[in-house]
């Protein structure tokens, strides 16, 4: 078995290298820097590597990678390298939790690579590990349930390089959640056959890794799937120890889980409306054909996708070749095959618009209603891949005839004919309007189908050639998923990974004062985290609701209580166009209140003295067509209130989780720090603990006595401490459970 493991690992490594040939041959990295350079300031207004400003060719995919995930990873890795837990992000939302944000994946076990190599090298390695490990674990699972090598390889490639994996690949989080699924069910299957203690540990730790990988909703789907599988497959004698170790795996992730649950409870994110879920998010009946023809409605990477929804949320393909073996899987009678067929059917019902899902999603469901049910499509990909791999095994030993092959080929031909009619005739107007896009996808599918049927013919007519025909079919499947993978995923020169820019260099020298961009000088919020700048804005659904209320109240002049979370992910100050520019009193008030001292502007904004009243704004810096104004009315990051108390507040030290301020007040007063209030922040005056209260609902206030004092604010949340305790207890429980089971098995 060990020799086979090395052999299959080597084979899958070669396949992975094929998919990442641009990295191996040309040094390009799997990072959507093309979209960053072409669409976002300040880079789109500057020429790079011979491209005109804004002229970098772009697939326009994965904007959340550079707007959220990579900057969070940059900050988390920076803190970890200093030996600190990355608890707090001071750079966006005027401060927000970092560790509690699941998508930071700060403690994901494979993330240790970030401590061993450069960030972009670790990022690239981890991106490539997603399909490789998913495929390897799937192969091992297939072998455990009795699959032959060819069926196991087909299933491994189909799941590891599935469409779902391909379109979520460069997020570098979702793929790391789903790659542990086959290892979980492998552990369950191994415990069913021979309950060795080591498999209990593998079940627990794969569960831990999946939970820490960075996407709690996808993990929840995976955990439910694994639990149902365990209930069906494990003997009753293994239920209790199996569930105990499964729960211990969750407990080990407590340091992430408990603060994460607190943040979710306080977050501004709101559920989708049912009508939006049913008509836009769920896969519509007419879109099911994309299982076989994933580009029939176009592809966003080639600017051809035309439905008014999201392509990424509708991808269900595992390639065309495996589907030809699904009917063979249906003819199998074993329990495992039946389980996966039924599981695939159940998931298909849950992710498509149909009477069952219509009734099910009427009532908001935790996690599902605030995100997308179609995120469970990876379960469909897994069970479909396993079923088709087992179907290949059955097909290789089944009796075949030329007559049967001709009938099947005619049936497939009829399906293509009906599909062509649906495209060519104006029965479905939208489909017909984009006929050229659909016809290209059908033509490509026709070529793959023709090649598949020819290889079937060779296998039927020449039985001694069946093995070689199957190898060719697996190669054809690899080529098919490769084409989809390469079309969608951008690979860019490493120079496109957040290059330095003059305006950002200037802002680095303005810390800890905050900045904001007016009009077309707006810089996407979370880039501040990447460069350790300070912004009052942020882009993330998991930010404290009261901060959104604060911005809403100042921006609109309406009561905070009327804030309805409508933005879900954005806490932003409007760009300024059409609302009086910076002369708008609401705009000035919120900028001043949040210590926004530097305002970016560009020549193309056509700004005038009315936009930037000279009695408030003075020119601080200019570079090419950029200008930076200093807002002289901005409040300091720390100040004494009320003004009648006369005094100063000087920031002596500012770190993400620790702020040292020296105050000097003529009377007892309040120290106001224009950072977001959040449970877990503590304060001490000259070493004596004091309470931090809310100021204006969202900021921090500490009552200070007269005279000169030192105030220290530290972020040490109880939830993190509780999570650490849970993680330690669970880890000890895992070790003790393993030792005890080993003694019993001796």
Order of alpha helices (4+ residues) and beta strands (2+ residues): alpha-alpha-alpha-alpha-beta-beta-alpha-alpha-alpha-alpha-alpha-alpha-alpha-alpha-alpha-alpha-alpha-alpha-alpha-alpha-alpha-alpha-alpha-alpha-beta-alpha-beta-alpha-beta-alpha-beta-beta-beta-beta-beta-beta-beta-beta-beta-beta-beta-beta-alpha
